[in-house]
Amino acid sequence: MNNQFPENFVWGAATASYQVEGAVREGGRAPSIWDAMCQTPGKIMNGDTGDVACDHYHRIEEDVKLMKDIGLTAYRFSIAWPRIQPDGQGEANPAGIAFYNRLIDCLLENGIQPWVTLYHWDLPLALQIEHDGWLNRDIVDRFSVYARICFENFGDRVKNWITLNEPWCSAVLGHGCGVHAPGRVSNTEPYIAAHHLILSHAKAVEIYRSEFSGQHGMIGLVNNCDYRYPLTESDADKAAAERSMEFFLAWFADPVWKGDYPAVMRERVGDRLPIFSDEERTMVLGSSDFFGLNHYTTMLASEPNEKPHDASVAGNGGIFDDQHVRLDVDPTWEQTHMGWSIVPEGCRELLKWIDARYGHPIIYITENGCALDEPDHDTGINDTARVDFHDRYLRECRNAIGQGVDLRGYFTWSLMDNFEWSFGYGRRFGLVRIDYETLERTPKLSARWYHDAIALNGESISLK
Ligand code: PNW
């Protein structure tokens, strides 16, 4: 087999607005639900906040130069809704538009394609306080107004759009276990929020396709999913693994690729799972030009033999009881600093699972990466374990392509160390080290390794 990746394979890196920008009170930006979350005692490790983060807001030119030195062909970033519409509605804020214009222009001048996420979790706080955020159906129209502003102002140059990042996280972590903003705990709200997230995605796509077809771009949804191997070959464990994937990924992907929620969810969630009207179903079905996937880890799934059991998340409000799956890890698997197991073959199997279930879609891995314990500068920049991680995951990506999967690009999470949500600055995922005292940037070994991999279109990725 040819060791290279397909021609025009997209080699990228990703970030998100709240995790890197800082400058939360500048340029007319108003607070988001994450600013409020950071002000809530006990929610974020060390009491960290995104107030300064990587100060990317003031360092665009320097950061784009880093990307260029790595040789990225694409950079995935997100737009902060509260910079564009500080209270989530009304006219666009000119300073917010100007900031993203500068970033987009700078990328293009350096030959880097912008991949823009409209929503990576920083909902304008006013929409939460006054309108219950994603729990209110009105969000569908509000999000579409915001999306239109972005298409109008940036779509002449941005050709790759992502509506939502990981709606599973917004629904489950934000409204089920309460570890992400808005910090709610419920076994009902995740399904309502998810429904409105899916409709918001679909409506934004409808607007893009009907009003901005002349821009000739593509637009899609990004979901996150782990892979689940069955713990044993028993039928019950195989069914548990499949069910676990359906509650994780098919929850969001089936409506878009098949027109409805998976049957197993309807059976187990019952009336708490909303129903799509015929009109909504038509709008949602087919509403993604590609399958965006964020993937980090794999677990072993089995039929629980006792009471419903949740291996991963405490205080989840019962949301995990609905699927009734026990999760374990293989004790031989190595773990990252997040406690997530490193299982590259799981990535290959997940890609094949998506390919089979959704009829051979175009797939982009829009995030993959690992946190490592990097307590000081020297340890941080000699990140051999990160090199190994990306090498092994990319190898399995190439194997998946060899087995017929239409994978067209890969974005590392993340370009640089940043604010890792409830873990604050205590988890580092970057190819570039950030010194949070001086804000100095230093490319790690992994950045140099990625440079070489990109230059050879993946030929340097190890074989197996
Ligand atoms: C993703 N989980 O978040 C996000 O898109 C990034 O913003 C984030 O920094 C990155 O992955 C690393 O965490 C996730 O609990 C958060 O399964 C939590 C989970 C998955 C993804």
Boltz pocket constraint, residues with backbone or C-beta under 6 A from the ligand:
constraints:
  - pocket:
      binder: B
      contacts: [[A, 16], [A, 19], [A, 165], [A, 166], [A, 169], [A, 224], [A, 294], [A, 367], [A, 413], [A, 419], [A, 420], [A, 421]]
      max_distance: 6.0
